[in-house]
Amino acid sequence: MNQPAPVQPLTVQEPAWRTRRIFVRDLVVPCLIGVHRHEKDGRQRVRINLDLDVAEDEAAHGDRLVNVVCYEEIISAIRRITDAGHINLVETLAERVADYCLGDPRVRMARVRIEKLDVFADAGSVGVEIERANRAQ
């Protein structure tokens, strides 16, 4: 008679690297964006959400801003990107935001969602969401 194999207790292993998630929620900025003539003449509202998976260093952050990815700097960069001139596609804006975020080698992955808020009267928003990984990892 076959005996069932003994049940092994589940063990949780410490991952090879630890991460923290930095996020920005519902940042609404005016932007010159779109391919249609009327979209080139004036700014429209876009909502930006992002999640960044950030590698944690072995050393503690020491409660010092210099040791972490700063969401204030990210928001300032997003505003510079949207103020830099006309962008045709929400996809392009998403790529520019992701590229900026991934410029910090601590950022392993960026998920960026761009929504145009004032396109259709019967839709709350339209847009795109992308995920990009840092190739330097």
N, C-alpha and C positions, 0 to 999 in steps of 0.2 A: 504494500500500500504506500502510495506516494504521500509524503508529508509536505504541506505547504511551506514554502520558503519563509524564514522568519522575516517579520516586518522590520525594516531598518528605519530608525527615527530620521525625520527630516532635519537637515542641517542647513543653515544659511551661511554661505561663505561671504567674506568681505570682498567686494568687487576690487578689481585691479586698480581702478580709479574711482574717485568719488566725484559727484557733481552736485551743483546747486542750480536751481532754475531762477533766472532773472526774467521778469516779465514787465510789459507795458500793456495796459488795458485802456481801450477806447480813447486813444489820443486823436482828437479831431483837429485837423489843420486845413487851412485854405491852400489850394493847389491849382496851378494851371495844368490841367490834364485832360486828355481826350483827343480823338482824331477828327471830330466834327467841327465845322467852322464856328458854331456858337460856343464850343468848349475852348476855343483858342482866344476868345475875347475877354474872358473873365474867369476868376478863380471859382472853384467849387469845393465843397467840403469833402474831405476824405477821412475815413476813420482807420487808424492803424493799430493793430494788435501784434505783439510779438512775444515769443518765448525763446529764451536762450539757455541752452544747457552749457554750463560753465564748469570746467575742471577745477576742483579744489586742490590747492597745494597741500603738501604734507604739513607744512607749518600753518598754524592758525592765522586767521586774518588780523588778529591783534586789535580788533575794534578800530581799524584804521581804513579810511576810504581808499587810500592809495593801494591797498591790498585786495580790492574787489573790483568787479566790473560795475561801473557807475551808471545807473539808469538815467541820471540827470544828463550826463554826457551823451548818452544814446538819444535822448529826446532832443537835445540841442542839435545833434547831427542830423536827425530826421528833419527838423525845421530848416536847416541849411540846405538839405537835399531838395525839399519842396519849394524853397525860395529861389533856387538856382536857375529857374527858367522852365519853359514849357516841356512837358513829358507827354508823349502820345499815349502810352499804354500803362495800365495799372501793373502789368507784368514787369515793365521796366522799372517802375518805382519800387516794387517789391525786391527786385534783384539788387538795386542800388542800396536799399536799406540792409539787405542780407550781407552784401559785400562789405559795407561799413562794419557791421557787427562782427563778421568773421575775420576782420583785420586784426582783432585782438586774439592772439594765439590761445588764450584760455577758453575762448568760446568754441565748443566742439560742434554745436548744431544750432541753427537759427530757423525758426518757423515764423514767417511773416505773413500777415493777412492785411490786404488793402481793400477797403470798401469805398466806393463812390456812393454818397448818401442821397444825392438829389437828381438821379437820372430818371427814374420812373415814379410816377405818382402812386402807383399801386404796388410798389416794392420798397421795402425798407432800405435795401442796399443791394449793390451788385459789386462783384470784385473777384479777387483771386487770393489763394493761399499757397505759399511755396515752403519747402523745407530744403535747406542746404547744409552740408557738413563741411567742416574745416578740413581741407586736404592736408594741412600741415600736421595733423594728428597721426 
